[in-house]
Amino acid sequence: MLRNIKAICVGGIVGLTMISCELEQEVLTGVTQERLLNEAPPELAEVLKQSAYSRLLNDGSWGSHGGFYSYQEISSDELSIPVKGGDWNDGGIWVRAHRHTWNIDDGGLNGIWDVPFRVIAETNSLIQQFPDVVELSAEMKVLRAFCYLVLLDNFGGGVPLVIETTTDANPPSSSREELFNFIETSVLENADLLTRDNRRSNFNYWNAHMILAKLYLNAEVYIGQPKWTEANAMLDFIINEGPYSLTPNYFANFSAANSNSSENMFTLPFDANNAPGFNIHHMTFHYESQKTFELVEQPWNGYAALEEFYNSYEDDDLRKNNFLVGLQFASDGVTVLRDDAGFDGDPDGVDINFTPNINQLEPNAFRQAGARVNKFEIPIGSQSNLNNDFPVFRYADALLMKAEVLLRQGNAAGALVLVNQVRQRAGVDPFTTLTMDSLLEERGRELFAEGWRRSDLIRFNRFGSPWWEKPNSPATRNVFPIPLSKIQGNVRLTQNPGY
């Protein structure tokens, strides 16, 4: 968790926004490179960089509703937000997200764009002000590269490349190749300057290699050229030399006190008081689930898993506890929750029973239909924001990525060994054979609700396929449109094809 960090406002850094903090606030002015190098305590550089990392904790990033995370999950075959009469209509934005019929002026698209660019603005400011503080500058360049990876994955071309020396108020769109090369070069030139300590809330040497592994794994999507060998090399650094291992308990990675997980590589260190923004419990649970967990505020009854995805888990798969299903009780474990006032004709009656089947996406989905996201621990008495650190990079993902690279290169036996490591921890029988389809399914089961499913489906050429309440969608929908507000604000931006 982000604790014991003073909120510092540094003069001369444009738009520096720290996370709110209950600790003593100290204002430092005139912090120059010379002072930082020669006079200031080493902790100052550590605090300075948090101005950039804190931007990733904003609403709309991982684990929050309304922007990046919502579109990664709702556009995939994992989750949906069924419209329940007047609840969750929201102008049809999430129905369109599910069916891949989003409009260029759908407001949630701005969140996918804005959060990375806010981080980029902070990194550019720090790099510009402290170019000779080598470790700080290197880490900010790697963080900036990660943000451009997110932008490349979601928008393809059309994204402007803005660095610390950019003076153009309306920079033009960059090509996919330019963005790809920029990300690759930024990480390759700076990875060796990063710490090899097992830090989880900041980018270290190993996380830098994970950025490159993700970049290379998707290279055929991004630039039309496979880079399996390069991806394999990056993953070998992590698997063979890194400090990570699978935790014996899968759910320890998602507990409310998961900051020391041996498996979580890079996390967003949410904190209910000091770094809010993670509210998956509100996003998914029924209004009356407030009584199950004695929540401070009532949940929103939105996100629910697709039945087919839920059924992809074997019954003895421990990861099936990623979902909350069945009759729901108050915290006493005895009192059955009821939804008398909102009864909508559900054949299950007024007793709240989360069923994997959802009767329809719109306009009148049953209020208690759909398995709910239960992957992250929700302690009794939780506030509207949670303390769980959200894993962005996880060692299990690295193992499955390595398996994918091996399988694509013809080494099915080597891939099988890695996949079965993950399956063994889940308590299910090992695979005897492995196909691309079964590997994609395994990635889904392992990485459910962690924000990677959309990217995976695109790489496996499944994103345009039909699933529940979604028809076939064209390849142009593999990237989102440049949001209308951004096009209107910068006429030099080029809209993506198909929009």
N, C-alpha and C positions, 0 to 999 in steps of 0.2 A: 504494500500500500504506500501511497505517497504521504508519508508522515515525516514530521521533524524537518520540514523544508520551509525556510522563511520565504515569504512573498517579497520579491525584490523588483523594484522598478528602476531600470537603468536608463539614465538620460541619453537621448540620442538614438535609441532603438525605436523605430517607428512601429506603432501598433503592438508593442510588447504586452501580452496579456497572460498573467500567471493564474494558476488555479487559485480559487478562494482558499484561504487558510485561516484557522483560528489562532495560530501562533503569532508571536510578535512580528510586526511588519517593520522592515528596515528599508529606508530609501537611500540608495547609493547614487551619487551623481559624480560625473567626471571620471567614470571608469574607463581608462585608456588601455591600449594594448600593453604599454610599458608597465602600468600599475598591475595589470592582471598577471603579467609575466614575472614581475620582480617584487611586488609588494603584497598583492592580495593573496589570501589563503587559497589553497587548491580547491577548497569547497566552492569557491565562487563560480568557477567554470562549470561545476556540476549543477549549481543552481541556475545559472544562465541558460543552459541548454533545456531546462524544463519548460521554459517559455515556449519552446517549439513542440516538445512532446505533449504538453498539456492540451494543445489544440486537437490532438487525436481523441481526447476524451469528450469532445463536444457531442451534443445530441446529434444523431444521424450517422455516427460512426459505428464501430462494432458494438452490438448488443443494445442498440437504441433504435427507436422507431422514427421513420420519416425520411430517411435518406439512404446512404450507402448500404447499410446492413439490410434494410427492408427490401431494397431492390435485388440484392444478391440472393436473398432467401425466397421472396415472393415470386420472383421470375423463374425459380427453379422448380423441381419436382418434389421438394421437401415440404414447403409450407405454403399456406394460403391465408387470406383474411376474408372469410365468408361474410357477406352482407346480411345482417340480421334485422330486416325491416329498416328502421331508421338508424340503426347502429352500424357504423363502419361503411356507410355509403361513400362519404368523403368525395362526392362528385365523380365516383367511379374510378378513382385513381388506382386503387389496389386491385380492382377487377381487371383493369387494363394492364397493370404490371404482371398479373398472373397469366393473362392471355397473350402477352407480348404485343399489345396494341396501344402502348403508351403514346402520348402526344408530346410534341416538343415543348409545350408550355405546362406540362405536369410539374407542379412545384417541387415534388420530391427529388426530381433530377438535379435540382440545384444543390442538394445536400451532397450528392456524389461528387460534384465539382468543387464546392466551396471548402469542405474540410481539408482536402489535400492542399489546395492553394493557400489556405490560411497557414498551414504548417510550412509550406514553401516560402511564404513571405517572411516568417519568423527565421527560418534557416538562412535565407539570403541576408537578412539584416545582421544576424550574428556573424556570418562569414565576412560580410563587408566591414563590420566594425572591428573584428578581431582576427584578421587573416593570418597573423603570425602565432596565434595560439593554436599550434598544430593539431593537437588532439581534438580540441573543440571544433575547429574548422572541418577536420576529417569526418567526425561523427555527424555533423550537420549535413555534409555532402551526401553521406550514406542515407540519412533520414530523408533528405530531399529526393534521392533516387528511389527510395521506397514509395514515396508519394507519387512520383511519376510512373512507377509500376502500376499503382492503383488506377491512375488516370489512363494509362495506355490500355490496361485490361478492360476498362469500362467504356472508353470513348474512342479507342484506336487513334487514328489521325484526327486532326482538328484541334488538338490541344496545343496551346502556345508554350514554348520553352522559355521560362523566365529564370534567370540566374542573378547573382549578386551584382553583375555589371550591366544588367539590362536597364536601359533608360527610356526605351520606347513605351509610351503609355498604352499603345494598342499593338502589342506584338502579334505577328501573324501565326497561323496554325503551323505546326511542325508535322512532318510525315511520320508514319509509324517507324520507319527505319531510323530517322533522326532521334526519336525518343528512345528507341531500343538501344542505339549506340551510346546515347548520353547516359542511360542507366548503367549499362555495362561498364563504360569507362569510369564513371563516378565511383562505382564500387571497387573495381579492380585497382584503381589508383589510391584508394583510401583504406581498404580493409585491413592491411597490415599495420596501420596506425591505431587501430581500435584495440581496446583492452580485450584480453582473453579471459577475464574474470567472468564468472557465470552470473552476469547481470541479466535480469529479466525485463525490466521496464525501460531499458535503454539498449540501443543497438551495440552489440559487441562484434568481435571478429567472426564468430560463428553465425550470428544472425545476418551479417553481411553476405556470407556465403549462401544463406538460405534465400536471400533476395535474388542472387544470381541463379540459384537452382530453380526458383519459380520463373524467372525470366527465360532461362534456357528451355525449361520444360514446355513452355507455351510459345516457343520461338516460331514454330510452324504456323500457329494462329496469328502471331503478331507480324511476322515479316515473310512468311511463306518458306522458311528454311528450317528444317529440323536441326536441333543442336543437342541431340541425346548424349553424345560423348561429353560435351561441356557440362551438361546437367549432372551427369554421372560423377564427374570429377569434383564438382562442388558438394554433392551429397556425400562423397567419400570423406571429404574433410570433416564434415559434421559427424558422420556415423563412426568413423575410425579414430578420430582425434578429439572430438568434442566431449564436454563433460556431462552429456545427457544420457538418460536411460528411461525405459518404460517404467512407470510407477506400477507396483503390484495391483493397486486398486484404481481402475479406470476413472472413477468418480472423484478421486482425490485431486485430479487436475482441475476440477470445477467447483471445489468446495468454497465456502466462505473464507477459509484461511488457506488459500492455495499458493501463497506467495513464494513458498520454498519447494514447489513441485520440481522433481528431478527431470520432468518431461517437458514442462513448459519452457520454451526458448525465448520468445518475446511476447510480453503481455501488456495489456493496458491496465494500469494499477488503479482501478476504480476504488473509490472510498465514499461511503454514504454521506459523509459530512464534508470532506475536503476535496473530493474529486468525483462529483456525481455524474450520472449519465448512463449507468447500466441499470435497465429496468425491465428485463425480459419477463419477470413475474407479472408485472402489470400488463405487458403486451399480450400475454397468452391466457392467463387464468380467468375463470368466470368471476363475475362480480361478487358472488357469494363465497368464492374461495378466500376472501378476506378472513372468514371465520376459521378456515382450515389452518392458516398460517398466522392468525392474529395480526394481520398486516395493519400498519398505521393508516393506509389509504386503500380504497377499493380498487381492484384490478379493472381492466378495460374489456376483457372477453373478446380478444381479437385473433391472434395467430393460432392456427391449428395445423397439424400434420396431415398430408394427403394419405388416404387410407392405403394406397398401394405402397407408398414408401414405408409406412408403419409395418405393413405385412412383409416387407423385405427382410425383417429380422426373424431369425429362428426363435422359437419359444424359449429355448434355454440360453439365449444370448443375453448375458448380463447387461449389455448396452440397451436392451429393450426398456430398461428403466429410464432411458432418455425421455420417456413419455409418461404422462399421467393419464390413466384411463380408469374406467369403472365408476362405481357409485362413490360419491364424494361425501366426506364427513367433516364435521367441525373438529377443532383441535383436540377435543376430548376423545376422538376416535369412535364415538357412539352415535352422536346426533347426526342424522342424515341431513345434508343441505337440500333446501327446496328453493324453487323459483316460481312461487305462486303468482306474483304480480306480472311476471313476464312470460307466462305460459303461452306457447305458440303452436300447440297442437302436436308436439313431439310425442310419438307413441310411447316413449319411456315415462311419460307423465311429468309431474312437477318435481319429483326427486331428481337431483342433478346426477346424471350418469354420462360421463365422457365416453362416447362411443367412437371407434375409429372411423366409422362411416359418417360422411357429411352429406346431407340430403341434396344440397345444391350450393353453388357459389353465390348466387344472387337470385331473387331479391329477398328471399325469406328462408335463409338457413336457420336450422334450429339452434337456439342459444347455447345448448349444451353439447352440440355435435362436434366431433373431432378430438383426436388425441392431442394433449397439450404439451408444450415444451417443459420438461422436468429435469433437464440435464444439469442445471446449475443449482447448487444447494440454496434453499430459501429458509434461513433460520426463523424460528418462531419470533414474531414481533418485528419483522423486517420493515424498514422504512420504504419510501417510494423509490429509493436508489439503493443498490446493493454494494457490498464490500468485495465481492468476488473479483479477482483479477481475470480479465478476459484473455484467453490464449489466442494470439494471432498466428504465431509459429509454434508448432508442437512437434516433438521428436517422432511421435507415431506417424505424423504426416510425412516427415523426412523418410521414414522406412518405406511407406507406401509409394512415395515418389520414386525412390530408388528401385522398388519392385517394378514400377511402371516403365522406367528407363530400361531395365534389364529385359522385360518382356518385349518391349518394342524393338530391342536389339537382338531378339531371338534366344535369350537366355531364360527360358521359362522355369527351369529348375531353380536357378538362383532367385528369381522373383518369388517363387512359391515359398521358399524358406522365410523370406521377409514378411510376406503376407500372413503366414501361419504364426509368426511371432505375435503379431497383433491379434489374431484370432484366438490364440491360446489364452491371452490375458482376458479375452471376453468370455472364456469358458465354453467355446463351441468347438466342434470337431475340426481338425485341420482339413484344408482343401487337399484333394489328391491331384487335381489339375487346375490350371488357371487360364482364363481367357480375358480378353479386354473387357467384356461385359461383366464378368464376375469381379474383376478388379475395380471397375467403376462402382459396382454395388457395394463392395467392401469399403471403398473410400466414403461412400454415403453413410453407411452405418457407423463408421468410426468418427467421422468429422461432422456429423449432423449438427446443424445450427451454429457452425463456427464461421460461416461466411465465405466458404470456398466452393460451394456446390455449383453456382452459376458458371464459374470459370472452368470447373471440371467438366461439366456437361458440354461446354463449347469445345474444349480440347478433344473430347471423345466423340465429337460430332453428333451429340444427342440433344442439344439445346433447342433445335427447331422441331424435334419430334413431338407428336401429340401426347398429352397425358390428361388426367381428369380435368374437365372443364377448360381444356386448352387445345386448340387445333394446331395443325402444322403452322410453323412460322418461318418466314424467309430468312436467309443468311444475313441480310442487312440488319436484322434484329440482334445479331451477336454483339453489336455495340449499341450503346445508347446514343440518342441525338445530342448534339451540343445544345444545352438548354436555350430556349428562346431568349431569355433575358441576357445571356452572355453574347449571343449573336447581335442583339440590339445594342449592347454596350460596346462592342468591338467589331466593326464592319470588316476587319481583316481576318476574322475567323471563318473557316470553311466548314459548312455543314456536312455531316457524314452522308454517304450515299443512301438513298431510300427514304430520306426525310425531307 
